């Protein structure tokens, strides 16, 4: 019975089908494992997620001081840090081409916003894994640059320690007035 060629042929076919099913099952499992591994690898890639909470501009004799309340989140599994924050203005002078200016944040400009709530976001600022940091960032643009211009766009650029840049574009920037003390410069 076991030496019968038809019986051996059936056993061989069953074994081949079992091997095929096991290999297909192995492929399915390995694809799932690869997907999980790729998702974990994506969580290790550094990037920061900014959120703009508020924005002001204050006109002073030398120019304009911009203040933005930002929160910066790190949704990844790798520690990171905010290395620098820049304000980019796109403006146009009369009968001229569109131009850009980049201004680095300056925490010493907080004196122009004495009644604000919250603290300044110091640069560099560490953002541990799955954490958020927040605070005010300040920028000064001299009046000689902006005289006779129309500002077309604002962009806040956040650069992390890996050199990865993330941008956020403020849509509305409110004008800041100190109604209790008009002599503040």
C-alpha positions as CSV (number, residue, x, y, z in Angstrom):
1,X,0.0,0.0,0.0
2,X,2.8,2.5,0.9
3,X,4.7,1.4,-2.2
4,X,1.8,2.0,-4.5
5,X,2.8,4.8,-7.0
6,X,-0.6,6.5,-6.8
7,X,-0.4,6.7,-3.0
8,X,3.1,8.2,-3.1
9,X,1.9,10.6,-5.7
10,X,-0.9,11.8,-3.5
11,X,1.4,12.2,-0.5
12,X,3.8,14.2,-2.6
13,X,1.1,16.5,-3.9
14,X,-0.4,17.0,-0.3
15,X,3.1,17.8,1.0
16,X,3.7,20.3,-1.9
17,X,0.4,22.0,-1.2
18,X,1.2,22.2,2.5
19,X,4.6,23.7,1.7
20,X,2.9,26.2,-0.6
21,X,0.3,27.2,2.2
22,X,3.1,27.5,4.8
23,X,5.2,29.7,2.5
24,X,2.2,31.9,1.7
25,X,1.4,32.1,5.4
26,X,5.1,33.1,6.0
27,X,4.9,35.8,3.3
28,X,1.8,37.3,5.0
29,X,3.4,37.3,8.4
30,X,6.7,38.8,7.1
31,X,4.8,41.6,5.3
32,X,3.0,42.5,8.5
33,X,6.3,42.4,10.4
34,X,7.8,44.6,7.7
35,X,4.9,47.1,7.9
36,X,5.3,47.3,11.7
37,X,9.0,47.8,11.4
38,X,8.5,50.6,8.9
39,X,6.0,52.3,11.1
40,X,8.5,52.1,14.0
41,X,11.2,53.5,11.8
42,X,9.0,56.4,10.8
43,X,8.4,57.2,14.4
44,X,12.2,57.5,14.9
45,X,12.6,60.0,12.1
46,X,12.9,63.5,13.7
47,X,10.4,66.2,12.9
48,X,8.6,68.9,14.8
49,X,5.0,70.0,14.6
50,X,4.4,73.8,15.2
51,X,1.1,75.4,16.2
52,X,0.5,79.2,16.2
53,X,-1.6,80.3,19.2
54,X,-1.4,84.1,18.8
55,X,0.4,86.8,16.9
56,X,1.0,90.5,17.4
57,X,2.9,93.4,15.7
58,X,3.9,96.5,17.6
59,X,5.0,99.7,15.7
60,X,7.9,101.4,17.4
61,X,10.1,104.3,16.2
62,X,12.9,102.0,14.8
63,X,10.5,99.6,13.1
64,X,8.2,96.8,14.0
65,X,8.4,94.1,16.7
66,X,6.5,90.9,16.0
67,X,5.5,88.5,18.8
68,X,4.1,85.0,18.2
69,X,3.0,82.5,20.8
70,X,4.1,79.1,19.5
71,X,3.9,75.6,20.7
72,X,6.2,73.0,19.2
73,X,5.4,69.3,19.6
74,X,7.7,66.3,19.0
75,X,5.4,63.3,18.1
76,X,8.4,61.0,17.4
77,X,10.2,58.4,19.4
78,X,13.5,60.4,19.2
79,X,14.4,63.4,21.4
80,X,14.9,66.6,19.4
81,X,15.4,70.4,20.0
82,X,14.4,73.7,18.4
83,X,17.7,75.0,17.1
84,X,16.4,78.3,15.6
85,X,13.3,80.2,14.7
86,X,13.1,82.7,11.8
87,X,10.5,85.0,10.6
88,X,10.3,85.4,6.8
89,X,8.5,88.3,5.3
90,X,7.6,88.5,1.6
91,X,7.1,92.1,0.6
92,X,6.9,94.2,-2.5
93,X,8.0,97.8,-3.0
94,X,6.1,100.0,-5.4
95,X,6.8,99.0,-9.0
96,X,9.3,96.4,-7.9
97,X,9.9,92.7,-7.7
98,X,8.8,90.6,-4.8
99,X,11.5,90.4,-2.1
100,X,12.1,88.3,1.0
101,X,13.7,89.0,4.3
102,X,14.7,86.5,7.0
103,X,14.9,87.7,10.6
104,X,16.2,85.6,13.5
105,X,14.2,85.5,16.8
106,X,15.4,87.6,19.7
107,X,14.2,87.0,23.2
108,X,15.4,90.4,24.4
109,X,12.6,92.0,22.5
110,X,10.1,90.8,25.1
111,X,10.3,94.2,26.8
112,X,8.0,95.6,24.1
113,X,5.2,93.3,25.3
114,X,5.2,93.7,29.1
115,X,1.6,92.6,29.7
116,X,1.7,89.3,27.8
117,X,1.0,86.0,29.6
118,X,3.5,83.3,29.4
119,X,7.2,83.1,29.0
120,X,9.6,83.4,26.1
121,X,10.6,80.3,24.1
122,X,14.4,80.2,24.6
123,X,16.5,79.0,21.7
124,X,17.7,76.3,21.7
125,X,14.8,74.6,23.4
126,X,14.8,70.8,24.1
127,X,11.8,68.9,23.0
128,X,11.8,65.4,24.4
129,X,10.0,62.5,22.7
130,X,6.2,63.0,22.7
131,X,6.5,66.4,24.4
132,X,5.5,69.9,23.6
133,X,7.2,73.2,24.4
134,X,5.6,76.6,24.1
135,X,6.4,80.2,24.5
136,X,6.6,83.6,22.9
137,X,9.1,84.4,20.1
138,X,10.0,87.9,19.1
139,X,11.3,89.5,15.9
140,X,12.4,93.0,15.0
141,X,12.2,94.4,11.5
142,X,13.8,97.8,10.9
143,X,11.6,100.6,9.5
144,X,14.2,101.4,6.8
145,X,13.6,97.9,5.2
146,X,9.8,98.1,5.4
147,X,9.3,101.8,4.4
148,X,7.0,102.0,1.4
149,X,6.4,98.3,1.2
150,X,3.3,96.0,1.1
151,X,3.8,92.9,3.1
152,X,2.3,90.0,1.1
153,X,3.1,87.0,3.4
154,X,4.5,85.9,6.7
155,X,6.2,82.6,7.4
156,X,7.7,81.3,10.7
157,X,10.4,78.8,10.1
158,X,11.4,76.3,12.8
159,X,14.7,74.4,12.3
160,X,15.5,71.5,14.5
161,X,18.9,70.1,15.5
162,X,18.9,67.8,12.5
163,X,18.5,70.7,10.1
164,X,14.9,69.8,9.3
165,X,12.8,72.9,8.6
166,X,9.1,73.2,9.5
167,X,7.1,76.2,8.5
168,X,3.9,77.8,9.7
169,X,2.2,80.7,8.1
170,X,0.3,83.2,10.3
171,X,-2.8,84.4,8.6
172,X,-3.8,87.1,11.0
173,X,-1.5,89.3,13.0
174,X,-3.1,91.7,15.4
175,X,-1.8,95.2,16.2
176,X,-0.6,95.5,19.8
177,X,-1.5,98.7,21.8
178,X,-0.6,99.4,25.4
179,X,-3.8,101.2,26.5
180,X,-2.6,101.6,30.1
181,X,0.7,103.2,29.3
182,X,1.0,105.0,26.0
183,X,4.6,106.1,26.8
184,X,6.0,102.6,26.4
185,X,8.4,102.5,23.5
